Amino acid sequence: MGVVDGADKGSSTALPFAPWEVVPAVVIAVAAAVLAWRALSSTPTYDIGLAYQGGIEAWRTGHPEQLHTWISTPFLAMVMGLASRVFSESGLAWTITWINLAAVGTVLAVVWTGLRRRPTIGRGFWWVTLGFAVAFAPIVSSLWWKQLNLVAVALAFFAFLAIRRSRPGIGGLLLALSLLVKPLAVLLPIALLFRRDTRRAALWTIGWGVAFLALSQAFLAQRAGDLATLNPFPAIDNFSQKSQPANVWVCHPENFSPQSMFCRIAGSEGFGYQRIAVIAGVLLLAGLANLVLRERPGRSWEVFSFALLLSPMVSPIAWSHYQLMLFPMFLLLAVQFHERRAPWMLWIVFGTALVLTELIWRPASSLPGALRMLLGGAPETTESSFRIMSGAMFAQYALYLGALLWFAIRDTPLARRRPILLRSAQTRENASGEHGEDSSADQSESRF
């Protein structure tokens, strides 16, 4: 994803469009249109409908937490409360779908425009990665569920892009909005805070977050007619109470969080101790990631990708479409593996994680279930779907393992095979120029 920065620096001109590229362009456009049509033509309001009901309650009483389905932020309660005065539930669902499509389209356009300008990226690789992005199951599932995940991740992406371009105030604003819409990238501001070059952006994020939280609490207090509603802690307590085993979804197979896995294996007894163990485990994984990235600045896309990869593991509830958070790491590794000719063993780990991620296409079905029906088999049963989910949840761990191994060996002889050739002598002259180093890899490091 960091390719957008290298492109903006004018490091290379974009590849000209070849006649044969009409074929993949048409195929991908048709696939994208079909997936978008499925999202737009779906009548159930799904997750945005639940948010809408919370907004109605927020406007009516100032207490959306009274709904058993509400586990969102006070800021979203304010936004949904205002939206409920303008939109019907179905109208809001249709609008959110278009916003999600715009968010996905904008991010893909920015990233793949940058990829087009990388001297080490050929046309074939460019189209293959774009095709996988369009058909990335968690993105599609988020569209179909009418989720706010895509908006939150797009805001986090543009926030980090602003931070990389030395605009910490704007970056902090966008990141705060991302977390307030949906607190998915929860580890990102913490990672920024612990790096000197991004600490200012983290402080801006905290400042903007406090300001918006105060505004949303004031809104809820005004609707409730009670100054006690200014206290934000009941919202935290609400999430904590609804994240206990009494909530059937906490230990459900469709919940991909480590907490849910522990709960299903060991039972709900000692749930609090399990929670402590999970948080300690995620902190250990974050510490190992920080260890292999100790020479990388906070503005590097490695930091961004690891923070998003690990963030869903912190929450006790992480649905299958939260694997959207794996997308930055998938793309980062794909580009670096390609440019540096990574060992095949790491490609195998990468492929395993990608296959596991692509298994679940909720709310439609799993990929194996869809293929079985296509071949004339019986419709997928709930039990079969749950079994597939139990395997698909390990995508996040496989991807983490592959990323950790890669960044541990990336600058050692273990990672080096034949370097990829640049497209022209001019780009070679613009590359690192250090003897014995892979010039394309140096470009990759400067942009990611």
N, C-alpha and C positions, 0 to 999 in steps of 0.2 A: 504494500500500500504506500510505502514511502516513495515510490516511483514518481508520485506527483510533484515532490519537491525537486527531484533531479531534473524533471522535465521543465519546471518553471525556471530553473537556472540556465536553460538553453544549452544543455550538455549535448543534445543531439536533435536532429530534425526527425519528424515522424516518418515512419515507413510509408511510402506511397502505396495506394490501394491497387492490388493486382486483380486482373479480370477474374481469376478463379475464386477470389474471395466473395464473390456474389453468392456462391453456393452456401458456405457456412453462415453468411449474413442472413440469408433467407430462412435457413433452418432455425437459427437461434431466434429470429424475429417471430416466426410462427409459434415456436415453443413458448416464448414469453407472452405472446398474445393469448394463447390457450390458457396458460396458468393465470394470467390476469383476468380473463373472462370468467374463469371458474370462481375467482374471488369476488368479482363484481356482481355475478349473477346469483350468488348464494344468498338466500333469504334469511337464514338465522343470523342474529346479531352477535352470537357467541360472546367473546370476552368484552368487547366494547359495550355490549348490552348490559353486562354486570356493572361496568364502570358507570354507565348512564344511570342505572338505578341508584348507585351510590351518590351520583350527582344530584338526583332528585331529592334524596334523603338529606344531603348536605344543604340544599336550598330550603328544604321544609323545616328541618330541625337543627341544622348545624352539627349533627352527629351521624355521619355516614357509617361509623363503626357499629352502629346498632344493627346493620345488616350483617347476617352471618357470612355473606360472601365477600365483604369488604376487607381487604388487607393492604390497601394502597395508601399513598401519601396524602397529607392534608392539601398539598398544592394541587394534586390531581382532583381532589374533592372540590376545590374551588373552581378549577377549570371545567369540570364536568357539571358542576352546579350552574355555572353561567351558560354552558352549552345546552343544558336542558331547557333554558328559556328561549333558545333559538331553533333548535333542531328537534325533530321527533327521533325516537330510538332508531328506526330504520334509516332515517335521513342522516343521522350521525354515523351509523355503520357504513353507509355508502361513501360519505365524505372521508372518513378515516381510511377506507380502502384506497381512495385516490391519493390521499396524503402519503400512505405507505408506498404506493407505487412510485410516487414522485421522489420519495426519499431513497428508495432502492435505485431508481434510474439515475438520480443525481450522483450518488456515490459511485456507481459502476462507471458512469461517464467520466468522472474525474480520475478515477484510478486507472481505467483502461486507456484513457488518453495519455496518461503518463507512461504506462507500459509500452504504448506504441512508440514512444520516443527513446526507449532504452536501447542502446546499440547492441546489447547481448540478447535481445528478445526477437525471435523470428516470427513470421506470420503464423505458422502452424501452432506454436506454443501460445501465442496471443489468443487465437480463436478457441483452442482447447480450454484454456483457463476461463475465458469469458463464458463458454458453454457450461462449464461446471458451476460457475457463479450463478447463472440464470436458473440452473436446475438444482441449486443447493437446497436440500430438503428443509432445513430449519427456516430459511428465508421464505420458502413457499408456504410452509405450515403457519408461520407468523402472519402471512397475508391472508390465508384461508381462515385462521382463527380470529381475524380482525383485531390483532394484538397491537399494542403500542411499543413492542420491542424494537421494531424497525426505526421508529422515530427516535427512541432513546439511543440506539447504537449509532444512527446517523449523526445525531447531535454530538455524541462522544467523539466520533471520527473527525468532524469539522472542528471541534474544540481542540483536539490534539494537533490538527493541522495548523490552527492559529497559534498554538503554543510553539510549534516548531518554527513558525515565521516571526517569532519574537513579539507576539501580541497576547501577553498573559491575561490582560483584562478581558478581552473578547473570549479567549479560550476558557477562562474561569467561568464566564457567564454561560457559555454554551454547555460546559460540563455540569454546572450546577443545574441547569434546566434538564439535562439528560437524567441526572439522578433524581430530580424531583418529579419528572414524568413517570419514571420507573427506575428504581435503584438497582440497576443491573451491574454497571461498571463500578462497583463499590470499592474495589481495590485500586482503581486508577488514581484517585486523588491522594491516596496513601503513598503509592509509589512515587508520585510527583513530589510529595512533601519530603520524602527521604533523599531526593536528588537535588543537589545544590542548584543546578541550572534550571530546574522547573519548580523550585519551592515557591517562588513568587506566584506562579500560576495556581498552585495548590491553595495558597492563602486567598487569592481572588475567588477561587471556587467556594471556599468556606464562607467568605464574606457575602458573595451573591446568594449562596444557599441560605444563610441566616436571614438575609433581607427578604427573600421570597417566602421563606417559612413563616416569618413574622406577618407578612401580608396575608398569607393564606389562613393563618390562625386568627387574624383579626376578622377576616371574612366569615369564618365559621362562628366566631364569637358573636358577630353582629347578627347572623342568621339564627343563632341559638338564643340571643337576648340574654347571654350569661357571660360575664367576664372570666369565669373559671375556665371557659373553653379556650382561652388564650394559652393555656398550658399545653405544650405539645406532647408531654409524656403519655397521656392516655392513648395516643395513636401508636406509640411504641409498645405499650402494654397490650393493645388490641392485636397487634401482629404476633407478639409473643404468645398470647393465649390461644390464638388460632393456628399456631405452629406446633401445638402439642399433639400427641398421639390420638387424642379424642377427635381430632379432625381426620377423617378417613383418608384424605389425600396425603397426609404427612408420611405415611408408610406405604403408599400406593406404588405399584410398579411403574406407573407413568411419571412418577416423581424421580428425576435423575440425580438428585442431590446425594452426596455421600451419607448424609444423615438418614435419608430414606433407606439406603442400602443396609446400613447398620441395623435400622429398626426391623427390616424384613428378615435379616439373618438372626439377630439376637432377641427379637421381641421388643416390646415397648417398655419393659421394666428397666429401670436405670436410664431412662431417656436423657436425663440431665447430664449424667456422666458420659453418655454417648456424644452429646453435644460438645462437651469439653474436649473429648478425644478427636472429634472431627475438626474443630477449630484449630487444635494443636497440630493436626496432620496437615491442614491447609497452610498454616504458618510455616511448617517445615518445607512444604513444596515451594512456597514463595521464597523462603530463605535459600533453597538450592538454586532457584531461578536467578535470584539476585547474585549468588555466588558466580554463576557462569556468565553473568552480564556485568560483573563489577567494573569492567573497563568501558562499558557503554554509557553514554550520557542519558539523562532522563528523557531527552527529546527523541531518543531512538525508537524506531518502530518495534524493536524487540521488547522493550519495556511495555509499550502499549499492548502488544499482542499477548504477552504473558499475563498482564493485569486483567485483560478481558477473559482469557482462558480460565483463570483461576477464580474469578469473581463469582460465577454461579455456584461453585462448591461451598462458598461461605453460607449461603442461604439454606434453611431447612426445606425449602420448596423450590424446585427447579424443573420446570416441565421440559419435555423433549425438544420443543422449539427454542428453548434457551441455548441450545447448542449453536444457535446463531452467533454466539460469542466466540466460537472457535474459528470463525471465518477469517479474521485477520491473520491468525497464526498459520492456517492452511495456505493462504496466499503468500505470506512471507516465506514460508519454507519452500513452497513450490518454486518461487523465483530464485531463491538462494541455492536450492538443490540443483536447479537447471543451470544456473550461471557457474557454479563451482563444481559441477559434476560430482554430486554427493555420492557416497557409497550406496550400492544397491540395497544393502540391508536397511538403511534408513528410508529408502524409497518404499520398501515393503511395509515398514511400520507406518509410514505416511499413508500408503494405500489402504492398509487395514483400518486405520482411523477414519478415512474418508468413506469407505464402504459401510462401516458401522453408523456413521452419521447419516448416510443416505437411506437407511432402512425404514425410518418412520416418516410417513407423509400424513400426519394427522391434520384435520379431522377425517380424512378420507380413509386411509388404511395403511398398513405396512407395505413396503415394496414387495416382499415375498408373497403376501396375501393377494396383492393386486395381480402379480404374475400368475398365481395359481388360478384366480378367477378368469384371467385372460385365456388361459389354456383349457378352460372348460371345467375347472374344479369347483368345489363348494365355496361359498362365501367364507371369508375369514371369521373365525370365532373370537370372542373376547379373550378366552384363555390363550389362544395361539398368539394373538396380538401382544398380550402381556409378556409371554415368553420371549418374543422378539425384542420388546422394549428392555427386558432384563439384560439382554446382550448388547443392545445399541448404546446403553448408558456408558459403556466402557470406552467409547470413542474419545471422550475427554481425557481419559488416563493414557490411552495409547498415543494421542497427539502430544500430550505433555511429555511423555517419555521420549518420543522422537525428537521433540524440540530441545529437551534438556541435553540429550546425547549430542545433537548437532552443534549446539552452541558451546558444549564442552570441548569438542574436537575440531571445531571449524577452522581455527588458526594453527592447526598442527598438521604434520604430514599425513595423519590418518584420514583427513578429509579431502586430500588432494588427488585428483585424477587428471586427465587431460583437460586443460582449460578450454573454455568455449572461445571461439574466434569472434572478434568484433567485426562489424559489417564493413568497415572501411579503414583505410590508413589514417584518415583524419581523426576518427574516433580513437584509434590506437594512440595517436599523438596526444590526444586530450586525456587519456587514461593516466594511471598512476605513474608509470615510467620507472618504477622501482624494479630492479633486476631480481628475478627469482620469485616474484609475486604475481599472482593472477590479477591482471589489470581489471577484468570485469568484476572480480570479487571486491577489489578496492572501491570500484564505483558503487557496488552493492552496499558496502559498509557506509559510504558517505551519504547514501540516500535513505537507507533503512534505519 
